[in-house]
Structures are given as C-alpha cells and as structure tokens.
C-alpha cells in the first residue's frame, strides 16, 4: 500500500512539498548586481523554473523579471484510488529601475542552469534642454 509522504523522511514534505515555500523562498530570486565599466551585470537565481516560464520586461525605465512555476503531485494506491493529490501554482517578480534612456535592445539576457544573467549598459542621462520662453512685448 502506498503511504502518504508525511510519514517519509521530512515531516513537512507531505504538507508543503511545493516550490516557493518557506525555506525555499529564501533562495528564490536572490540577486547580485555588479557594477562594471560597461554597465551592470545582474545575476538572478531562479531554481526549479524552466526558461519558458521566465519573462523580462522593460517599461517606463523599470526592468521587471517574473518567474512562474506549477507543480502537480499525484499519489495512488494499487487500486488506482487517490490517497493524496496536490496542485500548486506560484509566481514571483523583481523590479529594478534602469533609467529611461535604456532600451530593450540594449539589454542582453541569458538563462542557464536556473540562473538568469542580464547585462545592462550604463547610459548617461541626457540633460533636459531648457527652452527660454520670452514674453512678447507690444
């Protein structure tokens, strides 16, 4: 007979055996930002998430990285009756202000082995040109 996993090695696995839970949340989307001469190297750890489920968007000077995961667990006994059936869906995101002058084409991204690496160039903010407004004198 198949026993519920709460009787296994880790008592909590039977109750919360899904990503983004307490102790795993501490390691999710940990981010390192390194300042280089050319720009910024951003490294984000996203363990257990597939490349297809990671999105990066640049909008109004903010770079937002979102990760989505889904987990399904089915356990059946020998007669095919369910003893436990769990489903979990979760998402998390991080946002960074990169400036209004950085464009989508400027940013390079690579996802490998659960780590997303972004290269964001440094752009000097263009000073606003002050236009003088004159008052017409009659």
C-alpha positions as CSV (number, residue, x, y, z in Angstrom):
1,X,0.0,0.0,0.0
2,X,1.3,3.5,-0.9
3,X,1.7,5.6,2.2
4,X,1.3,9.4,2.3
5,X,4.7,11.2,2.2
6,X,4.0,12.8,5.6
7,X,5.4,9.6,7.0
8,X,8.6,9.9,5.0
9,X,11.9,11.4,6.0
10,X,10.8,15.0,6.2
11,X,7.5,15.6,8.0
12,X,6.8,18.9,6.2
13,X,7.1,17.4,2.7
14,X,3.6,16.0,2.9
15,X,2.1,19.3,3.8
16,X,4.1,21.8,1.8
17,X,6.1,19.9,-0.9
18,X,5.9,22.6,-3.5
19,X,8.2,25.4,-4.7
20,X,8.1,28.9,-3.2
21,X,7.5,27.6,0.3
22,X,9.2,28.9,3.5
23,X,12.8,27.7,3.4
24,X,13.0,27.6,-0.4
25,X,11.6,31.1,-0.7
26,X,14.8,32.4,0.9
27,X,16.8,31.2,-2.1
28,X,14.4,32.3,-4.8
29,X,15.3,35.2,-6.9
30,X,18.4,36.1,-4.9
31,X,20.0,38.8,-7.0
32,X,23.6,40.0,-7.3
33,X,24.3,43.3,-9.1
34,X,27.8,44.0,-10.2
35,X,29.0,47.5,-11.4
36,X,31.4,47.3,-14.3
37,X,32.9,49.9,-16.6
38,X,30.5,49.0,-19.4
39,X,27.4,48.6,-17.3
40,X,25.7,46.4,-14.7
41,X,25.8,42.6,-14.5
42,X,22.6,41.3,-12.8
43,X,22.5,37.7,-11.8
44,X,19.2,36.3,-10.5
45,X,18.9,32.7,-9.1
46,X,15.6,31.1,-10.1
47,X,15.9,27.5,-9.1
48,X,13.4,24.9,-10.4
49,X,11.9,27.2,-13.0
50,X,12.1,26.5,-16.7
51,X,13.4,29.1,-19.2
52,X,9.9,29.3,-20.9
53,X,8.4,30.4,-17.6
54,X,10.8,33.4,-17.1
55,X,9.9,36.8,-18.6
56,X,11.8,40.1,-18.5
57,X,10.0,43.3,-19.4
58,X,11.3,46.9,-19.7
59,X,8.6,49.6,-19.2
60,X,9.0,53.2,-18.2
61,X,12.6,52.7,-17.1
62,X,11.8,49.7,-14.9
63,X,13.1,46.2,-15.7
64,X,10.8,43.6,-14.3
65,X,11.7,39.9,-14.2
66,X,8.9,37.4,-13.5
67,X,9.1,33.7,-12.8
68,X,6.1,31.3,-12.8
69,X,6.0,27.7,-11.6
70,X,3.4,24.9,-11.5
71,X,3.7,21.7,-9.5
72,X,1.3,18.7,-9.6
73,X,1.7,15.7,-7.3
74,X,-0.4,12.5,-7.7
75,X,-0.1,9.5,-5.4
76,X,-2.3,6.4,-5.9
77,X,-2.6,3.1,-4.2
78,X,-2.6,-0.2,-6.2
79,X,-6.3,0.1,-7.0
80,X,-5.8,3.5,-8.6
81,X,-7.6,5.4,-5.8
82,X,-6.1,8.7,-4.8
83,X,-4.5,8.9,-1.4
84,X,-3.3,12.5,-2.0
85,X,-3.5,14.8,-4.9
86,X,-1.9,18.3,-4.7
87,X,-1.5,21.2,-7.2
88,X,0.4,24.4,-6.7
89,X,0.9,27.5,-8.9
90,X,3.1,30.3,-7.9
91,X,4.8,33.4,-9.3
92,X,7.3,36.0,-8.1
93,X,8.9,39.0,-9.6
94,X,11.6,41.6,-9.0
95,X,11.8,45.1,-10.5
96,X,14.8,47.3,-11.0
97,X,15.0,50.9,-12.1
98,X,17.5,51.1,-15.0
99,X,16.6,54.5,-16.4
100,X,14.5,56.0,-19.1
101,X,17.4,56.0,-21.6
102,X,18.0,52.2,-21.6
103,X,16.1,50.4,-24.4
104,X,15.0,46.8,-24.7
105,X,17.6,46.3,-27.5
106,X,20.4,47.5,-25.1
107,X,19.8,44.7,-22.6
108,X,21.3,41.2,-23.1
109,X,19.9,38.2,-21.2
110,X,20.9,34.6,-20.9
111,X,19.2,31.8,-18.8
112,X,21.2,28.8,-17.9
113,X,21.0,26.2,-15.1
114,X,18.4,28.1,-13.1
115,X,20.3,31.4,-13.3
116,X,19.3,34.5,-15.3
117,X,22.2,36.8,-16.3
118,X,21.4,40.3,-17.6
119,X,23.8,42.8,-19.0
120,X,22.5,46.4,-18.7
121,X,24.7,49.1,-20.2
122,X,25.3,52.4,-18.4
123,X,23.7,55.3,-20.2
124,X,24.3,58.9,-19.3
125,X,21.1,60.7,-18.6
126,X,20.6,63.4,-21.2
127,X,20.3,66.7,-19.6
128,X,17.0,68.4,-20.3
129,X,17.4,71.3,-22.6
130,X,16.0,74.3,-21.0
131,X,14.0,76.3,-23.5
132,X,13.7,80.0,-22.8
133,X,10.3,81.4,-23.1
134,X,10.1,85.1,-23.9
135,X,7.2,87.3,-23.3
136,X,6.1,89.3,-26.4
137,X,6.4,93.0,-25.8
138,X,4.0,95.2,-27.7
